[in-house]
Amino acid sequence: LKSRQIEISNNRFDGGPNPWVLAIGPSRGSPDEVVEDVIVEGNYFKASPETQIFALIWAPRVTARSNLLDSRASSAGFISFLVDKRDTQPQSVDIRDNRIYNNTCYSGSLKALTCVVNGVSAVASSVYNNLIFAPTSQQRSLLADKGTGTSAAGNADPSLLPVPFMGPLDSPAGFRLIPGNPLADAGVMVGEAVYADFGGTLVHQGTAPSVGAWESGGAPLAPV
């Protein structure tokens, strides 16, 4: 059984009673069940008190781009993206060529926040232009990497600097960058891997992509 070329876009995901919100991968551990070539883009994730992980990526060649992930309601330490092998998958499986681009990971709580976790089965992941902002978190990390061959660039953690967003942070539009913020045009070029921001504005509008899910100069409204 093979599931390929799947797109998950422009949704609002609210956390429920489970510790995770979205799982991408096989429903069981059988080696003949394959999930790959998945795009997750332009989604708005909001945690519940029970949520601990927004997206479990148990599959190769998954691209997660231009998503907004708000974990402030969680009552536990939090991971936005976890890239690894499912515990029921064969040991020989590796989770390779995943791309985590231009996402905004936010928390306003004291709880720990990690934007991207690469487990030991993650191979050749690319982590570019992601933004973590968790000014009150007692422990935060943009990337916790136990994988092999990970490439990371253009990511930013301005948590100790003034708030970079236009606000208020109760809707996706509030996470647009303040005009003139240094995160505008501060990302690295990723070619056609990211062609639009959360609101559908073409990337890039300036000399380079902006960091996070909103391109500087992007439209003020977006789907929720």
N, C-alpha and C positions, 0 to 999 in steps of 0.2 A: 504494500500500500504506500503510494507516494503522493504527497501534497506539496505542490510547488506553485510559485508565482502568485502569492497571496498578498493582498494589500489591506491594511487596517488603518483607516485614515479618517480624520475629522470627526472624532467621537469625543464624548465626555465619559470618563470612567470614574465612578465613585466607588470607593472602597466599601466592602461589606464585612461580614463576619469572618471571612477567611484571611489568612496572613498575607496573601498575594492577590493582585488584581488581574493580571494578564499572564498567561503561560503559553509560550510558543514552543512546541515540540511534540514528540510522540505521546500518545495517551497511555502507552504501556511500554515495557522495556524490550519488546521484540525487535531484533536487528532488521527485520524486513519492513518495518514502519519508518518512513522517511518524511521529514518535514524540512524544507529548505527554500531559499529565495523568497523571503518574506520582507515586506516593507511596512514599517510602523511609523506613520508621520502625521503631524498636525493634530495630535490628540491632547486632550486636557485631562490629566489625572489628579484626583483629589483623594487624600487618604481618609479613612475612618480611624477611630481609636485602635481597632484591631489590625490595621494594615501594617505590614513590615517590609513588603517588597512591592514595587509597582509592576515590574515586568521581569519574568523569568524567561531567559533565552536558552532553551535546551536544543537549539537547532543551528546548523551552519548557514552562513550567507544570509543573515538577518541584518537589515538596515533600519536603525531607529534614528529618525531625524526630525528636528523641528517640533519636538514635543515639550509641553509644559507639565511639570510634575511638582505638585504642592503637597508636602508631607506634614504640614504643621499640626494637623489634628491627630496624628499618630501618637499613641501612648508608649511606644517602644523605639529603640534604635532602628534606623531606617536605611534601606538600600533602594535606589531608584531602578537600576538595571543590574541584574545578576546573570552573567554569562558563564555557563558551566554545563557539564553533563548531568542529566537526571540520574538519581541514584540507582534507578532500575535499568538504565541503559548498559550495554556491554562495556567492559573495560576498554576495549579497542576503539570505541567511539571517541573522536575528537570534535570539538565544536569550533570550527574554523571560519575565518574570513568574515567575521561580523563587524559591522560598522556602526559606531555610536557617534552621531554628528549633530552639533548645533541644538542640543537640548538645554533647557533651563531647569535646574533642580533647586527647589526652595524649601526652607523650613524656617518658621518663626518660633520654634520651641527650643527647649534646652536639650532635647534628645540628640543622640548621635545621628549624623547623616553622611552617607557615602553615595555619591552620584553613580559611579560605575564600579562593580566588582567583577574582576576576571578570575574565575576559578582555575584550578590546575589543568582542566581539560580544554581551556580556551587557547586556540592557536591562531596567531596572526590577526588579532583584533586591531581595529583602527579606532582611536578615540580622539576626535578632533572638535575643537570650537565649542565645547560644552561649558556651561556656566553654572557654578554652584554659589548660592547665596544663603548663608545660614548664620546670621550675625550673633544669635544667642546660643547656638549649639555648643555644648561642652566638648564635642569631638566631631570634626568634620573632615572629609577627604573627597577630593574629586575622583581619584582613581586608586583602588586597591587592587594590585595586580599580582596574581600568582600564575599567570598564563605564560605562554611561550611566544616570542616574536611579536609582542605588542608594540604598536606604533601610536604615539600620543603627541599632539602638538596643538597650539592655539587655544588651549583650555584656560579658564580663569576662575579664581576665587577672590572676589573683592569684598569678602564678608567683613573685613575690618575697616573698610572705606565707607563713605556715605552711600546711602541706598541708591543704586543705579537706575531704579525703575520709576516710571511716571506715576504709578499707583492710581487708585487704591488697589491692593493686591487681593481683592475678592473676585476678580474676573480675569480672563486671559489678557484683555487689553491693558490692564494695569501693569503687566510685566514688560511692556515696551520700554526701551532704553530712553532715558532722558536725552534730549538733543545735546550733542556735544560731548557725551560721555566717552571716556577713553576706550570703552569696549567696542564702540562703533568702528568698523573697518579694521579690527585688531585680530581677526581670525586668520587662519591659513587657507590657501586655495585648495579646494577639493574637487575641482572640475565639475562634472555634471552629477556628482554624488548628492549634492543638495542644490536644487534649482529654485526652491521657493521657501519662504519662511512660514511661520505658523499661520499667518493671515493670508498667505497666497502671493505676497510680493516677491518678485523675482530677486534671486540672490546672484550677484551682489550689486548693491546700489552705489557703493563707493569704490574705493581703490582695492578693497578686499572684503570678504564676508565679515559681518559682525559676529561677536561671540554670543551664544545663546539662541533661543528659538525665534526671536524677533530680529529681523534685519532693520538696521537704522534707516529711518525714512519709510518704514512699512506702513500699510494702511491701518487706521485706528480701530477697525472692527474685525472680529474673527469669529468663526463658529465655536460654540461651546458644547 
